[in-house]
């Protein structure tokens, strides 16, 4: 009888030992488990309006016991495809983790924060019949097509009458194409349409485009000045928009 009790005790102790070992190994495995979040790659600087590219993103691994509430606040690396193509609403430095609230928060309302050094804002009336505003985002590069203006020769003035003032006219079939210019905003939208909708706002006045133009010592660059002159001559009529490919992009 004592032999049987001893055997049962040994078996019970063995089971308890196995369970304890299993719990210990499970805890260790949990300690070694990591969760990957989306971070910014080394030597990559993201500015407001820049679009996230796949090469900008890296996985940042954090041990599960140290994650805490970050799993609810940050974007998992498994979802990196949902971030690529979105426009940044703020600046990022290498190694920084992308938070969900940053992707849902609309860009800053102060458009001046989107300007580089020696840049100014110019608002352009654009023809929304020539492009789909929701497919164009701040940070994109565009050119504008404007009917070319000519000043016709006038007959000599009649004696005793005031000379006629020359009036520029549209030259049929001829256009000026100016660009590229960087978009700062489309109406009230300074980010993607998705970001604006996530913030509970609607796009407005997308027929007015804000672009960045170079200005030094109060003087516009040649391209900006020519664009300004043409708009003035045409009484600021809406212009046709051409979207440029992304840097490094390739059609397929």
Secondary structure, DSSP 8 states (H G I E B T S, - for coil): -HHHHHHHHHHHHHHHHHHHHHHHHHHHHHHH-EEEEEEE-TT--B-TT-B--GGGEEEEEEEHHHHTTHHHHB-BGGGGGGTTT-B-SS-B-TT-B-BHHHHHS---S-GGGG--TTEEEEEEEB-TTSS-GGG--TT-EEEEEEEEEEE-------TTS------EEEEEEEEEEEEEEEEEEETTBSS-HHHHHHTT-----TTEEEEEEEEETTEE-HHHHHHHHHHHHTTT--BEEEE---TT----
